[in-house]
Amino acid sequence: MRLDPLSSLLAALAVLLVGTLLNRRIGLLARYNIPDPITGGLLFAAIASAVLAGSGWKVEIDQTLKPVLLLLFFAGVGMGADLRLLRRGGKALAIFLVVLFPYIVLQNAVGVAGAWLLDLHPIFGLVSGSITLVGGHGTGAAYAERFADVHNLQSVMDLSMTVATAGLVLGGIIAGPVAQFLISRHGLRSEAAQDAAAEGERVEPGQITTVGVVGALAGMIAAVLAGRWLASEFSGGSITIPAFLWCMLLGVTIRNVGPFLGLRFDDRASELMSGVCLSLFLVMTMMALDLVEVVQAAGPLLLILVLQVATIALFAVFVCYRFMGRDYEAAVTCSAFIGFCMGSTATAMANMQAITGRYGPAPQSYLIVPLAGAFFVDLMNAFLLTLTLALPFIGG
């Protein structure tokens, strides 16, 4: 049975509410800040996969709205970004990239070592490394096609897509516990929340109004329409800026230029709208998974993923957290780092949303993670993969 776009949206909303309810009622999930769409979406995927395996009956979720929801989310992130709070973003971005570079090398080393232990071709180690985990489905598909032609490796495309999907799930599950460990162990607090509380002592904020929501939604839609147009216009350049980054940058522009033109936006409304869009995007992604197929297709590569999970958790705690400043922003950035390096930018943002929803905002992290995901990581990953594949024992 295939649901139409509106029915798929209703189903996604229902599953998201179930995930939210479970996270509120089950102490373990609440304690470790598992994102609501991950909980609800995985539960739906598990039930749907079991039904499909037992009876052959399948529910197909229409994915038409997913790209728009993701763009609206990033536009909303921009709409909620007060540049006065983000003055240190440039330095933090540089440090984040310095942390990211050696981790990509380490991720591939773990993958290749795992492949060697399992007596697999080293290419499968890279498929279980940054090709699919940092690179995602798109990079995985591009390299898998090359490997199938050049190395005649069987089922490499299916394995690439499976590992990318498994990484997406794992990135959403393990980030919360790691961030919770850092926050609890070091007694971390959100400076932005404390500043907002101090402001609230002087001016009591009102409720989010219809006008505030309509204004935020209008700004987000305007940013998405203009962002998609700009992405299309500049798609043929030497450096391609993805549509989601255009949308975020335009959202930042609207938010920070608007007051000079007499337009004021409610940041809380922007945060609310963007959060809804991201949650729906992720829950639709999770609902479409066939978990039985994922487990069967991945096979021994799942063992390499276990090694990758342990590696990134340790790296986040002992390297990323320390280099990013050993504060609350650093802990939030660690949750994004895990989602980012195991899944996607969207997973990273959902991880941060789960943490900040409980402990308070982290504006610097919300700025640097999308920028790193848009510009630098793909270039960095491609460069390192080119060097790695040139090694005789891998590419030969």
N, C-alpha and C positions, 0 to 999 in steps of 0.2 A: 504494500500500500504506500503510495507516494502522496505526501501532504503538499498542498499548495502553499505559497508564501505566507498568507495570513494564518493558516492553520499551523504552519511550522513555527511562526512567531508565538502563537498561543501556547503551543507545546513547550517551546523554549522557556516562556515565562513560568509555566507550571513547574517545569523541572528545576528552574532556578529557585523558585519558592521552596521546593522540597529540599534542595541543597542548603538553603539558608536555614530552614527549620532544623535540619539534621545538625548543622554546625552549631546552632544555639542549644540543642538538646543533648548532644553527645559531648561530654567534657573534653575528651581527647582531641576531637577535631577543633573545638573552640580554643583549647589551650595552645595548639600549634599553628593556629592561623591558616588553616587550609582554605583557599578561596572557595566561596560558595558555588561558582559555576563548575569548578573541578569536582566538588563533592556530588552535586546533583547530576552533572553530565556523565560522570563515570558510573554512577548508580544506574542511570538510564541505559548507558552503553552495555553494562554488565547484564541487565535484565534482557535487553533487546538481543544481545549476542547469544544468551542462553535459549531464548525463544527461537531464534533463527537456527541454532544448531539442533534443537529438539523437534521443531515442526516445519522449518523452512519458511516460516512467515516472517516478513521483514517490513519495517516501517522506514521509509526514506524521507529524510528531512530536507526540504528545499533550502538551498544555500544562497538564494538570490540576494537576500538582505545583508549577508555577512560582510561583503566589502564596504558597503555604505556605513554599516555600524562601526567598523574599525576606523574609517575616516572621520566619522562624527566623534568618536572617542578622542582621537588625537587633536582634532579641532577644539574639543572641550578642554583638553589638557592645556592647550595654548591660551584659551579664554580664561583659565584660572591662574595664569602665571603672572604674578606681579613682579616686574623686573627689579624692583627695589629690593626684593628678597633673594634675588638670584645673582648678586654681584660676584660671588665667588665661584660661579659655575665654570668659568674658563679653566681655572686651576684644577678644579675637581675633575673635569673632563680629561685633562691631560694625565692626571694621576690614574684615572680609571683605565685609560688606554695603555699606560705603562704596566698596569696590573694584568690587563687582558692579553697582551702580547705573549708573555711567557706561558700563560695558561693554555693558549691554543697549542703551543709546542708540546706542553705536558699532556694535553688531551690526546693528541695524536700519538705520543709516545706510549701512553697507557693502552690505546687501541691496538697499536702494532704489537706491543708486548703480549697483550691478551690473545691476539690472533696467533702469535708464535706458540704460546702455551697450548692453544687448542689445535695446533697443526693446520692452520688456515693460511691462505695466501695473505701477505701483508696488506694488500689492497682492502681486504675485509676489515682490517684494523682501522684503516682510515675512514672506511664507511661507518664504522662505529666510533669515529672521532669527530673532528671538526667539520668534515664534509657534510654530515647530516645534523650534528648537534648544534654547532655554532651556525652552520650554513642553512639549516632548515631543509624543507622539502624541495625548494627550487634549486639550490646548489646540489643537493643529493641527486636530483633527476639529471642535471647537466653532467655531472661526473659519472654517474652510473651508465649513461649512454656511451660515454667514451670508453669506460672500462669494458663494457660488453663488446665493443668493436675491436679494441686494441688487445685486450688480454683474454677474450673469449671466456669470461667468467659467467657462469650460469646463474640466473635469477638475481643478478646484482641490483637490478632496478627495483624489484619487489622488496629486497632486503633493505635497500636505501630508504624507501618510503616507510617501511615498517619501523626501522630504527629512528627515523625522524619523528614518527608518531609517538613511539614509546618515550623518546626524549622529551617531547612536549608534555606528556602526562607526568613523567618523573620530575620535570622542572617545576611543575605546579604543586607537587606533593612535598618535596623535601625542603623547599626554600623556607616555608613557615617555621618548621622546627628549628632550623639553623638560626634564623633571625630571633626566634623566641629565646633560644639558648643565650645568644649574645645580649639581648635586652635584659633578661633576668640576671645573668651572671654579673653584668657590669652596672646594673641599676640605671639604664639609659632612659632619658626623657627627651621629648620633642621640644627643641628651643622655639620653633615656630608656634607650637601650641601654647607655650608659656607666654610668648609675646602677645598672642591673641587674647589670652586670659587677662593679661595686664591691660590691654586695650579695652576689654570688656568691662573692667572695673570702672572705666571712665565713661564708656558709651555702651549701653546695653543693646546688643544686636536684636533686630526684629526677626520675625519669621520670614521664611522664603515665600515670596508672593507670586501670584500668577504673572504679574508684570515682569518679575525677575526671571522666571522660567522662560517666558516667551522671548524676552530679550536675549537670554543666553542661547536659546534654541535658534533664534534668528541669526545670531553671530556665528554659531557653529555651522549652520547650513550655508551661510554666505562663504565661510572659510572653505568648506568642502567643495562647493561649486567652483570657486576661484582656484582652489588648489588642484582640482582635477584638470581644469583648463590649462593651468601653468605647467603641470606635469606632462600634459600632451604636447604643448607647444615646445617645450625644451627637451623632449624625449630623445632627440637625435644628436644631442651634444656629446662632447667627449666625456663629461661627467654628468651622469643622470641623477637627478634628485627625485626620489620616490614621492608619490602622491601624498602619502601620509605625513611626510615631513613638510611639504608645502602647506598642508592643512594646519599643522601645528604652528608653523611660523606665522601664517596669516592670522590664526587665533591669537597668538601673542601680540601681533600688531594691532588687531582690533581692540584687544583688552587694554593695551597701554597707550594707544593713540586716542581712543575714544573719549577719555576725560577731557582732553584738550579741545575736542569738538562738541563738548556738552553731553556726551553719551557716557553713562555710567552703567557698569554691568555688575551683577551680583555673583561674586566668585563662588559662593556656596551653591547657587543654582547651576553654574557651569560644572562644578564638581559632581553634583547629583546627576545631571544629564549624561556626562561623559562616563560616569561609573555604570549607569544602566546600560549604555551602549556596549561598553567593554564586556560586561557580564553576559549580555545576550550573545555577543560574538563568540566568546569562549564556550558557553554552554552549547551553542549550535555545533561548534567544532567537536566537542566531546561526545555529543549525542550521535554523531555520524560514525563513530569508531565501531569496528567489529573486533572486539577484544580477543575472541577466539582465533581469528585470522592473524591478528598481530602476534600473539604468542606462538602460533604454529609456524608463521613465516620467519620470525626472528631466530628461532632455534638457539644455537650456541652463542649467537651474538648477544643474547640477553645476559650471559655471564660477563661479557665485556662491559655491558651497561652497568652491571652491579659495581664493577671496578671504577667506572666513570663516576657513579654516584658517590662512592666513598672518597674519591680523589677531589671532586669539586667541593664536597662538604668541608674537608680538611683545608683546602686552599682558601675557601671563603672565610673560615674562622681565623686561620693563622697568617694569611697574606692579605686578602682583600680588605678585611676589617681594619687591620693595622695600618695599611697604606692609605686608606680612605679617611682616616682621622680618629678612629677609636671612639666615635660618638654615635648618637642615635641615627644621624644621617648615614653613617657608615654601615650600621646594621641593616637599614632599609636598602641601601645600595647592594649589600651582600645578597639579600633576597632577590633583587633584580638580577644580579650577576649570575645567580644559579639558574633562574628562569631563562635568562638571555643565552647562556652558554649550553643549556640543555634543551632549549625549545625554541623560543621566538621572543621578539620584542613585546608582543602582546602578552605572553606568559609572564615576562618580567614585570610589566605594568600591573598585571593582576596580582602578582605576589606583593608588590608595593602597596597596592590598594588594600589588600587584606591586612597588612601591618599598620598602615596609616589610619585605616578605619577604626582600629582599636586603640592605638597609642598616640595619634596626632600626625599632622602633616610633615612632609619632608620635601620641601619645594626644590632643593638643589638636586636631589635624586631624580625627581620627575623631569628635570631639564636634561641632565647629562645622559641618561639611559637612551631616550629616543634619538638623541644626536649621535651617540656612539653606534646605535643600530642602523641609522640611516646612511651614514657616510663611511665610517672608518672600519667597521668589523669585516665587511665583505672584501674590501681592499686588502686588509691585513691577512685575512684567511686565505685569499687567493694567492698572495705572495708566499705565505708559508707553505701552502700546499704545493705550489710550483717547485719550491726548493726541496720539499720532502719527496715528491714523485721523481725528482731527478736523481735520488740516491739509488745506487746500483741494486741494492737488495730489495727495493720496493718497485721501482718503475721498470727495472730490467726484465 
